[in-house]
Protein backbone atom coordinates (compact mmCIF):
# COMPACT_ATOMS: atom_id res chain seq x y z
CA UNK A 1 0.00 0.00 0.00
CA UNK A 2 1.23 3.52 -0.65
CA UNK A 3 2.00 6.02 2.09
CA UNK A 4 -1.73 6.83 2.22
CA UNK A 5 -3.73 4.62 4.59
CA UNK A 6 -7.07 5.13 2.86
CA UNK A 7 -8.29 6.23 -0.53
CA UNK A 8 -9.74 9.28 1.22
CA UNK A 9 -6.24 10.21 2.46
CA UNK A 10 -4.94 10.05 -1.09
CA UNK A 11 -7.88 12.10 -2.43
CA UNK A 12 -7.26 14.83 0.15
CA UNK A 13 -3.60 15.11 -0.88
CA UNK A 14 -3.90 14.76 -4.66
CA UNK A 15 -7.20 16.50 -5.48
CA UNK A 16 -8.54 19.97 -4.81
CA UNK A 17 -11.73 21.97 -5.18
CA UNK A 18 -14.86 20.35 -6.59
CA UNK A 19 -12.93 17.28 -7.76
CA UNK A 20 -11.89 16.54 -4.18
CA UNK A 21 -15.36 17.29 -2.82
CA UNK A 22 -17.06 15.03 -5.40
CA UNK A 23 -14.59 12.18 -4.94
CA UNK A 24 -14.89 12.30 -1.14
CA UNK A 25 -18.68 12.36 -1.46
CA UNK A 26 -18.54 9.23 -3.64
CA UNK A 27 -16.29 7.52 -1.10
CA UNK A 28 -18.66 8.48 1.74
CA UNK A 29 -21.51 6.91 -0.27
CA UNK A 30 -19.50 3.70 -0.74
CA UNK A 31 -18.60 3.51 2.96
CA UNK A 32 -22.24 4.14 3.99
CA UNK A 33 -23.21 1.21 1.75
CA UNK A 34 -20.75 -1.25 3.34
CA UNK A 35 -18.40 -1.11 0.37
CA UNK A 36 -14.91 -1.38 1.82
CA UNK A 37 -11.38 -0.67 0.62
CA UNK A 38 -9.25 -3.70 -0.22
CA UNK A 39 -5.67 -2.94 -1.17
CA UNK A 40 -4.65 0.41 -2.57
CA UNK A 41 -7.59 1.34 -4.82
CA UNK A 42 -10.15 -1.50 -4.93
CA UNK A 43 -13.55 -1.30 -3.28
CA UNK A 44 -15.37 -4.54 -2.39
CA UNK A 45 -18.84 -5.57 -1.29
CA UNK A 46 -19.32 -8.99 0.32
CA UNK A 47 -15.89 -10.05 -0.95
CA UNK A 48 -16.42 -8.95 -4.57
CA UNK A 49 -14.76 -6.02 -6.27
CA UNK A 50 -17.32 -3.43 -7.37
CA UNK A 51 -15.08 -0.54 -8.36
CA UNK A 52 -11.63 0.97 -8.34
CA UNK A 53 -10.79 4.59 -7.61
CA UNK A 54 -7.40 6.09 -8.34
CA UNK A 55 -5.76 9.48 -8.70
CA UNK A 56 -3.01 10.74 -10.93
CA UNK A 57 -0.29 12.33 -8.82
CA UNK A 58 0.31 15.99 -9.56
CA UNK A 59 -2.58 16.20 -12.03
CA UNK A 60 -5.64 17.04 -9.85
CA UNK A 61 -7.45 14.21 -11.62
CA UNK A 62 -9.08 10.90 -10.68
CA UNK A 63 -10.81 7.98 -12.30
CA UNK A 64 -13.46 5.48 -11.26
CA UNK A 65 -13.70 2.05 -12.90
CA UNK A 66 -16.81 -0.07 -12.34
CA UNK A 67 -16.16 -3.78 -11.97
CA UNK A 68 -18.54 -6.71 -12.22
CA UNK A 69 -21.35 -8.00 -14.35
CA UNK A 70 -23.62 -5.35 -15.83
CA UNK A 71 -24.83 -7.58 -18.67
CA UNK A 72 -28.43 -8.02 -17.58
CA UNK A 73 -31.14 -5.98 -16.00
CA UNK A 74 -33.10 -7.33 -13.05
CA UNK A 75 -36.80 -6.61 -12.83
CA UNK A 76 -36.51 -6.49 -9.03
CA UNK A 77 -34.07 -3.56 -9.42
CA UNK A 78 -35.30 -1.41 -12.29
CA UNK A 79 -32.87 1.04 -13.86
CA UNK A 80 -34.10 4.09 -15.70
CA UNK A 81 -32.98 4.79 -19.27
CA UNK A 82 -30.82 7.71 -18.11
CA UNK A 83 -28.73 5.38 -15.92
CA UNK A 84 -28.38 2.82 -18.72
CA UNK A 85 -27.35 5.57 -21.13
CA UNK A 86 -24.76 6.72 -18.61
CA UNK A 87 -23.37 3.18 -18.36
CA UNK A 88 -23.26 2.84 -22.15
CA UNK A 89 -21.56 6.21 -22.62
CA UNK A 90 -18.77 5.18 -20.22
CA UNK A 91 -17.97 1.79 -21.76
CA UNK A 92 -14.27 1.11 -21.13
CA UNK A 93 -12.86 0.86 -24.64
CA UNK A 94 -9.52 -0.90 -25.03
CA UNK A 95 -6.78 1.62 -25.64
CA UNK A 96 -4.22 -1.04 -26.62
CA UNK A 97 -2.18 0.05 -23.63
CA UNK A 98 1.24 -1.39 -23.10
CA UNK A 99 0.74 -2.50 -19.52
CA UNK A 100 -2.10 -4.99 -19.90
CA UNK A 101 -2.93 -7.99 -22.02
CA UNK A 102 -6.31 -6.84 -23.30
CA UNK A 103 -5.38 -6.20 -26.94
CA UNK A 104 -7.58 -6.08 -28.95
CA UNK A 105 -10.32 -6.06 -26.31
CA UNK A 106 -13.35 -8.22 -25.65
CA UNK A 107 -17.02 -8.15 -26.52
CA UNK A 108 -19.19 -7.21 -23.54
CA UNK A 109 -22.89 -6.67 -22.99
CA UNK A 110 -23.91 -3.77 -20.77
CA UNK A 111 -27.63 -3.73 -19.98
CA UNK A 112 -28.58 -5.47 -23.21
CA UNK A 113 -26.32 -3.46 -25.54
CA UNK A 114 -23.31 -5.21 -27.02
CA UNK A 115 -19.94 -3.43 -27.15
CA UNK A 116 -16.81 -4.60 -28.91
CA UNK A 117 -13.24 -3.71 -28.02
CA UNK A 118 -13.88 -3.42 -24.27
CA UNK A 119 -10.70 -3.55 -22.17
CA UNK A 120 -10.34 -7.05 -20.79
CA UNK A 121 -7.05 -6.54 -18.96
CA UNK A 122 -8.63 -4.38 -16.28
CA UNK A 123 -11.75 -6.57 -15.86
CA UNK A 124 -13.96 -3.50 -15.80
CA UNK A 125 -16.60 -2.55 -18.32
CA UNK A 126 -17.03 1.16 -17.47
CA UNK A 127 -14.80 4.07 -16.44
CA UNK A 128 -15.04 7.81 -15.93
CA UNK A 129 -12.46 10.57 -15.46
CA UNK A 130 -13.23 13.47 -13.13
CA UNK A 131 -16.99 12.84 -12.94
CA UNK A 132 -19.38 15.69 -12.21
CA UNK A 133 -22.21 15.44 -9.65
CA UNK A 134 -24.74 14.11 -12.20
CA UNK A 135 -22.39 11.38 -13.39
CA UNK A 136 -21.54 10.42 -9.80
CA UNK A 137 -25.25 10.17 -9.04
CA UNK A 138 -25.62 7.66 -11.87
CA UNK A 139 -22.55 5.73 -10.77
CA UNK A 140 -24.06 5.53 -7.26
CA UNK A 141 -27.16 3.92 -8.79
CA UNK A 142 -24.90 1.45 -10.60
CA UNK A 143 -23.17 0.63 -7.29
CA UNK A 144 -26.58 0.03 -5.68
CA UNK A 145 -27.39 -2.27 -8.60
CA UNK A 146 -24.13 -4.22 -8.06
CA UNK A 147 -24.89 -4.57 -4.35
CA UNK A 148 -28.34 -5.92 -5.19
CA UNK A 149 -26.93 -8.46 -7.67
CA UNK A 150 -24.21 -9.64 -5.28
CA UNK A 151 -26.53 -9.89 -2.27
CA UNK A 152 -29.16 -11.82 -4.23
CA UNK A 153 -26.64 -14.17 -5.82
CA UNK A 154 -25.08 -15.06 -2.47
CA UNK A 155 -28.54 -15.50 -0.89
CA UNK A 156 -29.44 -18.25 -3.36
C-alpha positions as CSV (number, residue, x, y, z in Angstrom):
1,X,0.0,0.0,0.0
2,X,1.2,3.5,-0.6
3,X,2.0,6.0,2.1
4,X,-1.7,6.8,2.2
5,X,-3.7,4.6,4.6
6,X,-7.1,5.1,2.9
7,X,-8.3,6.2,-0.5
8,X,-9.7,9.3,1.2
9,X,-6.2,10.2,2.5
10,X,-4.9,10.1,-1.1
11,X,-7.9,12.1,-2.4
12,X,-7.3,14.8,0.2
13,X,-3.6,15.1,-0.9
14,X,-3.9,14.8,-4.7
15,X,-7.2,16.5,-5.5
16,X,-8.5,20.0,-4.8
17,X,-11.7,22.0,-5.2
18,X,-14.9,20.3,-6.6
19,X,-12.9,17.3,-7.8
20,X,-11.9,16.5,-4.2
21,X,-15.4,17.3,-2.8
22,X,-17.1,15.0,-5.4
23,X,-14.6,12.2,-4.9
24,X,-14.9,12.3,-1.1
25,X,-18.7,12.4,-1.5
26,X,-18.5,9.2,-3.6
27,X,-16.3,7.5,-1.1
28,X,-18.7,8.5,1.7
29,X,-21.5,6.9,-0.3
30,X,-19.5,3.7,-0.7
31,X,-18.6,3.5,3.0
32,X,-22.2,4.1,4.0
33,X,-23.2,1.2,1.8
34,X,-20.7,-1.2,3.3
35,X,-18.4,-1.1,0.4
36,X,-14.9,-1.4,1.8
37,X,-11.4,-0.7,0.6
38,X,-9.2,-3.7,-0.2
39,X,-5.7,-2.9,-1.2
40,X,-4.6,0.4,-2.6
41,X,-7.6,1.3,-4.8
42,X,-10.1,-1.5,-4.9
43,X,-13.5,-1.3,-3.3
44,X,-15.4,-4.5,-2.4
45,X,-18.8,-5.6,-1.3
46,X,-19.3,-9.0,0.3
47,X,-15.9,-10.0,-1.0
48,X,-16.4,-9.0,-4.6
49,X,-14.8,-6.0,-6.3
50,X,-17.3,-3.4,-7.4
51,X,-15.1,-0.5,-8.4
52,X,-11.6,1.0,-8.3
53,X,-10.8,4.6,-7.6
54,X,-7.4,6.1,-8.3
55,X,-5.8,9.5,-8.7
56,X,-3.0,10.7,-10.9
57,X,-0.3,12.3,-8.8
58,X,0.3,16.0,-9.6
59,X,-2.6,16.2,-12.0
60,X,-5.6,17.0,-9.9
61,X,-7.4,14.2,-11.6
62,X,-9.1,10.9,-10.7
63,X,-10.8,8.0,-12.3
64,X,-13.5,5.5,-11.3
65,X,-13.7,2.0,-12.9
66,X,-16.8,-0.1,-12.3
67,X,-16.2,-3.8,-12.0
68,X,-18.5,-6.7,-12.2
69,X,-21.3,-8.0,-14.3
70,X,-23.6,-5.3,-15.8
71,X,-24.8,-7.6,-18.7
72,X,-28.4,-8.0,-17.6
73,X,-31.1,-6.0,-16.0
74,X,-33.1,-7.3,-13.0
75,X,-36.8,-6.6,-12.8
76,X,-36.5,-6.5,-9.0
77,X,-34.1,-3.6,-9.4
78,X,-35.3,-1.4,-12.3
79,X,-32.9,1.0,-13.9
80,X,-34.1,4.1,-15.7
81,X,-33.0,4.8,-19.3
82,X,-30.8,7.7,-18.1
83,X,-28.7,5.4,-15.9
84,X,-28.4,2.8,-18.7
85,X,-27.3,5.6,-21.1
86,X,-24.8,6.7,-18.6
87,X,-23.4,3.2,-18.4
88,X,-23.3,2.8,-22.1
89,X,-21.6,6.2,-22.6
90,X,-18.8,5.2,-20.2
91,X,-18.0,1.8,-21.8
92,X,-14.3,1.1,-21.1
93,X,-12.9,0.9,-24.6
94,X,-9.5,-0.9,-25.0
95,X,-6.8,1.6,-25.6
96,X,-4.2,-1.0,-26.6
97,X,-2.2,0.1,-23.6
98,X,1.2,-1.4,-23.1
99,X,0.7,-2.5,-19.5
100,X,-2.1,-5.0,-19.9
101,X,-2.9,-8.0,-22.0
102,X,-6.3,-6.8,-23.3
103,X,-5.4,-6.2,-26.9
104,X,-7.6,-6.1,-28.9
105,X,-10.3,-6.1,-26.3
106,X,-13.4,-8.2,-25.7
107,X,-17.0,-8.2,-26.5
108,X,-19.2,-7.2,-23.5
109,X,-22.9,-6.7,-23.0
110,X,-23.9,-3.8,-20.8
111,X,-27.6,-3.7,-20.0
112,X,-28.6,-5.5,-23.2
113,X,-26.3,-3.5,-25.5
114,X,-23.3,-5.2,-27.0
115,X,-19.9,-3.4,-27.2
116,X,-16.8,-4.6,-28.9
117,X,-13.2,-3.7,-28.0
118,X,-13.9,-3.4,-24.3
119,X,-10.7,-3.5,-22.2
120,X,-10.3,-7.0,-20.8
121,X,-7.1,-6.5,-19.0
122,X,-8.6,-4.4,-16.3
123,X,-11.8,-6.6,-15.9
124,X,-14.0,-3.5,-15.8
125,X,-16.6,-2.6,-18.3
126,X,-17.0,1.2,-17.5
127,X,-14.8,4.1,-16.4
128,X,-15.0,7.8,-15.9
129,X,-12.5,10.6,-15.5
130,X,-13.2,13.5,-13.1
131,X,-17.0,12.8,-12.9
132,X,-19.4,15.7,-12.2
133,X,-22.2,15.4,-9.7
134,X,-24.7,14.1,-12.2
135,X,-22.4,11.4,-13.4
136,X,-21.5,10.4,-9.8
137,X,-25.3,10.2,-9.0
138,X,-25.6,7.7,-11.9
139,X,-22.6,5.7,-10.8
140,X,-24.1,5.5,-7.3
141,X,-27.2,3.9,-8.8
142,X,-24.9,1.5,-10.6
143,X,-23.2,0.6,-7.3
144,X,-26.6,0.0,-5.7
145,X,-27.4,-2.3,-8.6
146,X,-24.1,-4.2,-8.1
147,X,-24.9,-4.6,-4.3
148,X,-28.3,-5.9,-5.2
149,X,-26.9,-8.5,-7.7
150,X,-24.2,-9.6,-5.3
151,X,-26.5,-9.9,-2.3
152,X,-29.2,-11.8,-4.2
153,X,-26.6,-14.2,-5.8
154,X,-25.1,-15.1,-2.5
155,X,-28.5,-15.5,-0.9
156,X,-29.4,-18.2,-3.4
